[in-house]
């Protein structure tokens, strides 16, 4: 019997692969995906495996790189017998060896949660710099068709105006602040991609995701959407550690996944693309909306001082991403905040509640 989590994922995969993209470019190809346990790269992997099942006569082969065997086996439990999925258990900062041809590299290995910035800044930045170096050299040696680098909306830094943030708009980052370990290293990773393309002809493309939520996130992730979903699932009042005025865009994972594939298959080499929802809402508004979606739970918003040890709060109150460049490639949003969060919470219904 398919549980709710799998049912939601299957519906998402059906939607993703129904989008009009040149999926045939993956047929029979070899693809390396790093950070495979993460919810974003895991959906990319599952999409290719789904295409193998429903569309491809010549199967694509995926090399899924992750550090933790136990987490990997758990995340991909339904695919452990799939001969087209090969696991590479190692740190991305070590040299990566792939036998034979390699056509695509998707580098998504990174500690993106603020939970890690203070307690493991070196472990946060190294995959974005040393790991990127290892993979760019592999891409160069294998003459890949596309190298996709997962950057972040955090690289834009602090911007004071109210204009939408397009791909060429940047504000300052303080390299002497420990929380800069993530955005500064993402910036360096982007520049490395451009350098390897300029000097060696590696065909790089860059995506900059903003807040992306959906099935697969750990409840201990630390980002606001994970905390709020945890509260809803466990019938707890939603706790705000601030006045909730900070604004963010929240994009459902299936929509974001289509965005990533759109960049791989239709984007221009050497360019970056924001992958985000079009509208921003405040953290307070999100909390109130989530409560309103489940009135039977009779929950409320509670304001409480942040007592998390080692959590570094971002000082950026607003990002205002401009996703028009991605939309010009034909991408569109399919899921509203209500639909996306209801699907995320429904995905937990019949599971051991340890991830979302």
C-alpha positions in Angstrom: 0.0 0.0 0.0 1.4 3.4 -1.0 1.5 5.7 2.0 0.7 9.4 1.9 4.3 10.5 1.5 4.9 8.3 -1.5 1.5 9.3 -2.9 2.4 13.0 -2.8 5.8 12.3 -4.3 4.3 10.2 -7.1 1.8 13.0 -7.9 4.7 15.5 -7.9 6.8 13.4 -10.3 3.8 13.0 -12.6 3.4 16.8 -12.7 7.1 17.5 -13.2 7.5 15.1 -16.1 4.3 16.4 -17.7 5.9 19.8 -18.3 7.0 20.4 -21.9 10.7 20.1 -21.7 13.2 18.2 -23.9 13.5 15.3 -21.5 15.0 13.1 -24.2 18.3 14.9 -23.6 18.7 12.7 -20.5 17.9 9.4 -22.2 20.8 7.0 -22.0 23.0 9.5 -20.3 25.1 9.4 -17.2 24.4 11.9 -14.5 26.3 12.7 -11.3 24.2 14.4 -8.5 26.0 15.5 -5.3 24.3 16.1 -2.0 21.9 13.3 -3.0 20.1 13.1 0.4 19.0 16.7 0.2 15.4 17.3 -0.6 16.2 19.3 -3.8 18.7 17.0 -5.4 16.7 13.9 -4.3 13.7 15.1 -6.3 16.0 15.6 -9.3 17.2 12.0 -9.0 13.7 10.6 -8.5 12.5 12.6 -11.6 15.1 10.9 -13.8 14.3 7.5 -12.4 10.6 8.1 -13.1 11.5 9.1 -16.7 13.4 5.8 -16.9 10.2 4.0 -16.0 7.7 5.9 -18.1 9.5 7.3 -21.0 13.1 6.2 -21.7 13.8 3.1 -23.8 17.5 3.6 -23.1 17.8 4.2 -19.4 19.7 7.0 -17.8 22.3 6.1 -15.2 22.5 8.2 -12.0 25.5 8.4 -9.7 24.2 9.7 -6.4 26.9 11.1 -4.1 26.2 11.5 -0.4 28.2 11.3 2.9 25.9 9.2 5.0 25.1 5.6 3.9 22.3 5.2 6.5 20.5 8.3 5.4 21.0 7.5 1.8 19.5 4.0 2.1 16.6 5.5 4.0 15.9 8.3 1.6 16.1 6.0 -1.5 14.6 2.9 0.1 12.3 2.3 -2.8 15.2 2.4 -5.3 17.9 0.3 -3.7 17.4 -2.5 -6.3 17.5 -0.1 -9.2 20.5 -1.0 -11.3 20.5 2.5 -12.9 21.1 4.2 -9.5 24.6 3.9 -8.1 25.6 5.4 -4.8 28.9 7.0 -4.1 29.4 7.4 -0.3 32.1 10.0 0.3 32.7 13.7 1.0 32.4 15.8 -2.1 35.6 17.5 -1.1 37.5 14.3 -1.8 38.4 13.4 -5.4 35.4 11.9 -7.2 36.0 9.0 -9.5 33.4 8.0 -12.1 34.0 5.1 -14.5 33.3 5.6 -18.2 31.5 8.5 -19.7 29.7 11.3 -17.7 27.3 13.7 -19.4 25.8 15.8 -16.7 27.1 17.0 -13.2 24.6 18.5 -10.8 26.5 19.9 -7.8 24.0 20.4 -4.9 26.1 19.3 -1.9 26.0 22.0 0.8 24.9 22.6 4.3 22.2 25.2 3.7 20.6 25.4 7.1 21.7 28.2 9.5 21.9 25.5 12.2 25.4 24.7 10.8 26.9 28.2 10.2 28.2 28.8 13.7 29.0 25.2 14.8 30.5 24.0 11.5 31.5 27.0 9.2 34.3 25.1 7.6 32.1 22.1 6.8 29.6 24.6 5.4 32.0 26.4 3.0 34.3 23.7 1.8 31.7 21.8 -0.4 31.1 25.1 -2.2 34.7 25.8 -2.8 36.9 22.6 -2.6 34.0 20.4 -3.7 33.3 22.7 -6.6 36.9 22.5 -7.6 36.9 18.7 -7.5 33.7 18.5 -9.7 34.8 21.2 -12.2 38.0 19.3 -12.8 35.9 16.1 -13.2 33.6 18.0 -15.7 36.7 19.1 -17.6 38.1 15.6 -17.8 34.8 14.0 -18.8 33.8 16.8 -21.3 30.3 17.0 -19.8 27.4 18.5 -21.7 26.3 20.6 -18.6 27.5 21.4 -15.2 24.7 22.7 -13.0 25.8 24.6 -9.8 23.4 25.0 -7.0 24.0 28.5 -5.6 21.6 30.4 -3.3 19.5 33.5 -3.1 21.7 34.4 -0.1 24.5 35.5 -2.4 22.7 38.8 -3.0 23.6 40.1 0.4 21.9 43.0 2.0 20.0 45.3 -0.4 18.4 48.4 0.9 16.0 49.3 -2.0 12.6 47.8 -2.6 13.3 46.8 -6.2 13.1 43.2 -7.3 16.4 41.4 -7.1 17.5 40.3 -10.6 20.5 38.1 -11.3 22.9 41.1 -11.6 21.9 42.9 -8.4 24.1 42.5 -5.4 24.5 44.0 -2.0 27.3 43.8 0.6 28.3 40.7 2.6 30.6 41.0 5.5 33.4 38.3 5.2 34.4 38.8 8.8 31.0 37.6 10.1 30.8 33.9 10.7 27.4 33.6 9.0 29.0 34.7 5.7 30.5 31.2 5.5 27.5 30.1 3.4 26.8 33.0 1.0 30.4 34.0 0.5 31.4 30.5 -0.4 28.4 30.2 -2.7 29.6 33.4 -4.4 33.1 31.9 -4.8 31.7 28.7 -6.2 29.9 30.8 -8.8 33.1 32.6 -9.8 34.9 29.3 -10.0 32.3 28.0 -12.4 32.7 31.1 -14.6 36.5 30.7 -14.5 36.4 27.1 -15.6 34.1 27.9 -18.4 36.2 30.9 -19.5 39.5 29.0 -19.3 38.6 25.4 -20.1 35.2 25.6 -21.8 33.2 23.8 -19.1 29.6 24.5 -19.9 28.3 25.7 -16.6 24.8 26.9 -15.5 23.8 28.3 -12.1 20.6 28.2 -10.2 19.9 30.4 -7.2 17.1 28.8 -5.1 15.3 30.8 -2.5 13.2 29.3 0.3 12.0 25.9 -1.2 9.8 23.6 0.8 8.1 20.2 0.3 8.5 16.5 1.0 11.9 15.4 2.2 13.1 18.1 4.6 14.2 17.1 8.0 12.1 18.5 10.9 15.3 19.7 12.5 16.3 21.7 9.4 16.1 25.0 11.3 14.6 27.1 8.6 11.3 28.8 9.3 9.1 26.7 7.0 10.4 23.5 8.6 9.8 24.8 12.1 6.2 25.8 11.2 5.4 22.5 9.6 6.7 20.7 12.6 4.4 22.8 14.8 1.4 22.0 12.6 2.2 18.2 12.4 2.6 17.9 16.2 -0.5 20.1 17.0 1.7 22.8 18.6 1.2 26.5 18.5 3.5 28.2 16.0 6.4 29.9 17.8 7.8 33.1 16.4 11.2 34.2 17.6 10.9 37.7 16.2 8.1 40.1 15.2 7.7 38.1 12.0 8.2 41.1 9.7 10.9 39.5 7.6 9.6 38.7 4.2 10.5 35.6 2.1 9.3 33.9 -1.1 8.3 30.2 -0.5 8.4 27.9 -3.6 6.9 24.4 -3.5 9.5 21.7 -4.3 7.8 20.4 -7.4 7.7 23.9 -9.0 11.4 24.5 -8.1 12.4 21.1 -9.5 10.8 22.0 -12.8 12.8 25.3 -12.6 16.1 23.4 -12.1 15.4 21.1 -15.1 14.3 24.1 -17.2 17.7 25.7 -16.6 19.6 22.5 -17.4 17.6 21.9 -20.6 16.9 25.4 -21.8 19.1 27.8 -20.0 22.1 29.6 -21.4 25.6 28.5 -20.4 27.5 30.9 -18.3 24.3 32.4 -16.7 22.5 32.3 -13.4 18.8 32.0 -12.8 16.7 32.8 -9.7 14.4 29.9 -8.8 11.7 31.3 -6.5 8.1 32.0 -6.1 6.9 35.3 -7.5 5.3 36.6 -4.3 6.8 37.3 -0.9 5.0 37.1 2.4 6.1 37.9 5.9 7.0 35.2 8.3 4.1 36.3 10.5 1.7 36.0 7.5 3.0 32.5 6.8 2.4 31.4 10.3 -1.1 32.9 10.3 -1.9 31.3 6.9 -0.7 27.8 8.1 -2.9 28.0 11.1 -5.9 29.1 9.0 -5.4 26.1 6.7 -6.0 23.7 9.7 -8.7 25.4 11.8 -9.7 22.1 13.4 -6.3 22.1 15.2 -7.2 25.4 17.0 -3.6 26.6 17.1 -2.3 30.1 17.6 0.9 32.2 17.0 3.1 32.6 20.0 6.0 35.1 20.3 9.0 33.8 22.2 12.7 34.7 22.5 15.0 32.5 20.4 16.7 30.0 22.6 18.3 27.9 19.9 22.0 27.3 20.6 24.3 27.9 17.6 21.5 29.3 15.3 22.6 32.4 13.4 19.7 34.6 12.5 20.0 36.4 9.1 20.0 40.1 9.3 18.4 40.4 5.8 14.7 41.3 6.2 13.7 41.1 2.5 15.0 39.4 -0.6 12.4 40.2 -3.3 13.6 37.8 -5.9 12.9 38.5 -9.6 12.1 35.2 -11.4 11.3 36.8 -14.8 14.4 35.4 -16.4 13.4 31.9 -15.6 9.8 32.6 -16.8 11.2 33.7 -20.1 12.4 30.1 -20.5 8.8 28.9 -20.2 8.7 28.1 -16.4 5.6 28.8 -14.4 4.4 28.3 -10.9 1.7 25.6 -10.4 1.2 25.4 -6.7 0.0 28.1 -4.3 1.2 28.4 -0.8 -1.9 26.8 0.5 -1.7 23.9 -1.9 2.1 23.4 -1.4 2.0 23.4 2.4 -1.1 21.2 2.5 0.7 18.7 0.3 3.9 19.0 2.4 2.0 18.3 5.6 -0.1 15.5 4.0 3.1 13.8 3.0 3.8 13.1 6.7 0.4 11.6 7.5 1.2 7.9 7.3 5.0 8.0 7.9 7.3 8.0 10.9 7.4 11.7 11.4 11.1 12.5 11.2 11.2 14.4 7.9 9.0 16.6 5.8 
